[in-house]
Amino acid sequence: MLAVHFDQPGGPENLYLKEVAKPSPGEGEVLLKVAASALNRADILQRQGQYAPPPGASSILGIEASGHVAELGPGCQGHWKIGDPAMALLSGGGQAQYVTVPEGLLMPIPAGLTLPQAAAIPEAWLTAFQLLHLVGNVQAGDSVLIHAGASGVGTAAIQLTRIAGAIPLVTSGSQDKLQMAEKLGAAAGFNYKEEDFSEATMKFTKGKQQLLQLSRNIRSH
C-alpha cells in the first residue's frame, strides 16, 4: 500500500508517498480502508522530529481517519461488517491506504457527515467533548476559558461550549486568531502577549467563581 513517509525530520517538503507493507489486523483489531485522514499538531511535530509515536505504534503519520471496514481481526465482538463506513482514533498510521484500529476505537459516522468531515472528528472534537463534559462537567451559564482558542481542540471547544449553553472565552497570541475564534462563537478573546488574560477574564465575568479553564494541560474550576 501507499503511505505518507519522510526519511528525516524537517518541513513538509520532506514528505513523499512510499510503498510499504499493508498491515494485518491482530486480535480485536479492524482493518480500515482509509478514505481521509486529518492533519493534527502531533503530526507536524512528529514530522519535525519533536514528537515520537507511542511505543509499538505505527511510525506513519495520522492519528485520526475515516474510511470503510476492510477486514475483521480474530476476536472482534462488535457489530462491524465488511464495507461499513467508520471513523477512528489512532495512535498513528492514518495517512496511508490502510490502517489497523482496535475495535473499541472505531466509531460510526454521524448522519450527515461526509468521510472527509468525519476524519476530523475523533482527535480534536472528542478531546474537546471529553474535557468539557467528562472532566469539566460544564453547565449552562458557566464561563469557559479556552486556551489556544484557534487550535483544533480550541475551535471545537468554542462550538461545543455554545451548544452546552455556556459562554466561551478564549486566549490566543494574535488578533487574527482571536477574530477567527469570535466568528466561531467566542464571547470574548484575550491576547496573552499583550494583556493579563486572568485579569481580563475576571473583568469580563465580573468576578464570577464558576470558571472552567480548558486546554490540553489546564483543567480547573
C-alpha positions as CSV (number, residue, x, y, z in Angstrom):
1,M,0.0,0.0,0.0
2,L,1.0,3.7,-0.3
3,A,1.7,5.7,2.9
4,V,3.0,9.2,3.6
5,H,6.7,8.9,4.6
6,F,9.7,11.0,5.4
7,D,13.3,9.9,5.7
8,Q,14.5,12.7,8.0
9,P,12.8,15.3,10.2
10,G,12.1,18.6,8.6
11,G,9.5,20.6,6.6
12,P,6.6,19.4,4.5
13,E,8.9,19.2,1.5
14,N,10.4,16.0,3.0
15,L,7.1,14.1,2.7
16,Y,6.5,11.7,-0.1
17,L,4.4,8.6,-0.9
18,K,6.2,5.3,-0.3
19,E,5.1,1.7,-0.9
20,V,5.0,-0.1,2.4
21,A,3.6,-3.4,3.7
22,K,-0.2,-3.5,4.2
23,P,-1.0,-4.1,7.9
24,S,-3.0,-7.1,9.1
25,P,-5.5,-6.8,11.9
26,G,-4.5,-8.5,15.1
27,E,-6.6,-9.8,18.0
28,G,-9.6,-7.5,18.4
29,E,-8.5,-5.2,15.6
30,V,-10.2,-3.9,12.5
31,L,-8.5,-3.1,9.2
32,L,-9.8,0.2,7.9
33,K,-9.5,1.2,4.2
34,V,-8.7,4.9,4.6
35,A,-10.7,7.5,2.7
36,A,-9.5,10.6,4.5
37,S,-7.1,11.5,7.4
38,A,-6.9,14.8,9.2
39,L,-3.7,16.8,9.9
40,N,-3.0,17.4,13.6
41,R,-0.4,19.3,15.6
42,A,1.1,15.9,16.7
43,D,1.6,15.0,13.0
44,I,3.5,18.3,12.4
45,L,5.7,17.8,15.5
46,Q,6.4,14.2,14.6
47,R,7.4,15.3,11.1
48,Q,9.7,17.9,12.6
49,G,11.3,15.3,14.9
50,Q,9.9,16.8,18.1
51,Y,7.3,14.0,18.9
52,A,7.8,10.3,18.9
53,P,4.8,8.0,18.4
54,P,3.9,5.8,21.4
55,P,5.8,2.5,21.8
56,G,4.5,-0.1,19.4
57,A,2.6,2.5,17.3
58,S,3.0,2.9,13.6
59,S,5.6,5.4,12.6
60,I,3.3,6.6,9.8
61,L,1.7,9.9,10.4
62,G,-2.1,10.3,11.1
63,I,-3.9,10.0,14.4
64,E,-7.4,10.0,13.1
65,A,-9.0,8.8,9.9
66,S,-12.3,7.7,8.2
67,G,-13.0,5.0,5.7
68,H,-14.6,1.6,5.3
69,V,-14.1,-1.6,7.2
70,A,-11.9,-3.9,5.0
71,E,-11.2,-6.8,7.4
72,L,-12.1,-8.1,10.9
73,G,-9.3,-9.5,13.0
74,P,-9.8,-12.5,15.3
75,G,-11.8,-11.9,18.4
76,C,-13.8,-8.9,17.2
77,Q,-17.0,-8.8,19.2
78,G,-18.8,-5.8,17.8
79,H,-21.4,-5.2,15.1
80,W,-19.0,-4.2,12.4
81,K,-19.3,-5.7,8.9
82,I,-17.1,-5.5,5.8
83,G,-17.8,-2.3,3.9
84,D,-19.2,-0.4,6.9
85,P,-18.2,3.3,7.0
86,A,-16.4,4.3,10.2
87,M,-14.1,6.9,11.7
88,A,-11.3,6.1,14.1
89,L,-9.0,7.5,16.7
90,L,-5.4,6.2,16.1
91,S,-2.0,6.1,17.7
92,G,-0.6,6.6,14.2
93,G,-0.8,5.2,10.7
94,G,-3.8,7.2,9.3
95,Q,-2.0,8.8,6.4
96,A,-1.9,5.6,4.4
97,Q,-4.3,3.4,2.3
98,Y,-5.0,1.1,5.2
99,V,-4.6,1.2,9.0
100,T,-5.4,-1.2,11.8
101,V,-7.6,0.0,14.6
102,P,-8.5,-1.5,18.0
103,E,-12.2,-2.3,17.7
104,G,-13.1,-0.1,20.6
105,L,-11.6,3.0,18.9
106,L,-13.7,2.6,15.7
107,M,-16.8,4.7,15.6
108,P,-19.9,5.0,13.3
109,I,-20.0,8.2,11.3
110,P,-22.9,10.5,12.4
111,A,-25.6,11.1,9.8
112,G,-24.9,14.0,7.5
113,L,-21.2,13.9,7.7
114,T,-19.0,13.1,4.7
115,L,-16.0,10.9,5.1
116,P,-13.5,13.8,4.9
117,Q,-15.6,15.7,7.6
118,A,-15.7,12.5,9.8
119,A,-11.9,12.2,9.6
120,A,-11.6,15.4,11.6
121,I,-13.8,14.4,14.4
122,P,-12.1,11.7,16.6
123,E,-9.0,13.6,17.8
124,A,-10.0,17.3,18.2
125,W,-13.7,17.1,18.8
126,L,-13.7,14.2,21.1
127,T,-10.9,15.7,23.1
128,A,-12.9,18.9,23.5
129,F,-16.0,17.0,24.4
130,Q,-14.2,14.9,27.0
131,L,-12.6,18.0,28.6
132,L,-15.8,19.9,28.7
133,H,-18.3,17.3,29.8
134,L,-16.4,14.3,31.4
135,V,-13.6,16.3,33.1
136,G,-15.1,19.8,33.5
137,N,-18.8,18.9,33.9
138,V,-19.7,22.1,32.1
139,Q,-23.2,23.5,32.8
140,A,-25.4,26.0,31.1
141,G,-24.4,29.5,32.1
142,D,-20.8,28.6,33.0
143,S,-18.0,30.7,31.6
144,V,-15.3,28.6,29.9
145,L,-11.8,29.9,29.3
146,I,-10.4,28.1,26.3
147,H,-6.6,28.4,25.9
148,A,-5.2,28.3,22.3
149,G,-8.7,29.1,21.1
150,A,-7.7,29.0,17.4
151,S,-6.3,25.4,17.7
152,G,-8.1,22.4,16.5
153,V,-9.3,21.5,20.0
154,G,-9.9,25.1,20.8
155,T,-12.2,25.8,17.8
156,A,-14.1,22.6,18.6
157,A,-14.4,23.6,22.2
158,I,-15.8,27.0,21.3
159,Q,-18.7,25.5,19.4
160,L,-19.4,22.7,21.9
161,T,-19.4,25.3,24.7
162,R,-22.1,27.2,22.8
163,I,-24.1,24.0,22.3
164,A,-23.9,23.4,26.0
165,G,-25.4,26.8,26.8
166,A,-22.1,28.0,28.3
167,I,-20.1,31.1,27.5
168,P,-16.8,30.5,25.6
169,L,-13.9,32.9,26.2
170,V,-10.5,32.3,24.5
171,T,-6.9,33.2,24.7
172,S,-4.5,33.4,21.7
173,G,-1.3,35.1,20.7
174,S,-2.6,37.2,17.7
175,Q,-5.5,39.4,16.8
176,D,-6.3,37.4,13.6
177,K,-6.7,34.2,15.7
178,L,-8.9,36.0,18.2
179,Q,-11.1,37.3,15.4
180,M,-11.5,33.8,13.9
181,A,-12.4,32.5,17.4
182,E,-15.1,35.2,17.8
183,K,-16.5,34.3,14.4
184,L,-17.0,30.7,15.7
185,G,-18.8,32.0,18.7
186,A,-16.3,33.1,21.3
187,A,-17.9,35.8,23.5
188,A,-14.5,37.5,24.1
189,G,-10.9,36.9,23.3
190,F,-7.7,37.9,25.1
191,N,-4.2,38.3,23.6
192,Y,-1.9,36.8,26.2
193,K,1.0,38.5,24.7
194,E,-0.5,41.9,25.3
195,E,-2.6,41.6,28.5
196,D,-3.0,39.6,31.6
197,F,-5.8,37.2,30.5
198,S,-6.7,36.3,34.1
199,E,-7.4,39.9,34.9
200,A,-9.3,40.3,31.6
201,T,-11.3,37.2,32.3
202,M,-12.3,38.3,35.8
203,K,-13.3,41.7,34.5
204,F,-15.5,40.1,31.7
205,T,-17.1,37.7,34.1
206,K,-17.5,40.3,36.8
207,G,-15.6,38.0,39.2
208,K,-17.9,35.0,38.9
209,Q,-16.4,32.0,40.7
210,Q,-17.7,29.3,38.2
211,L,-15.0,29.5,35.6
212,L,-13.8,26.4,33.7
213,Q,-10.3,26.7,32.2
214,L,-9.9,24.4,29.2
215,S,-6.8,23.3,27.4
216,R,-4.9,20.0,27.0
217,N,-2.9,20.8,30.1
218,I,-5.2,23.0,32.2
219,R,-8.5,21.8,33.5
220,S,-9.6,23.5,36.8
221,H,-12.6,25.2,38.4
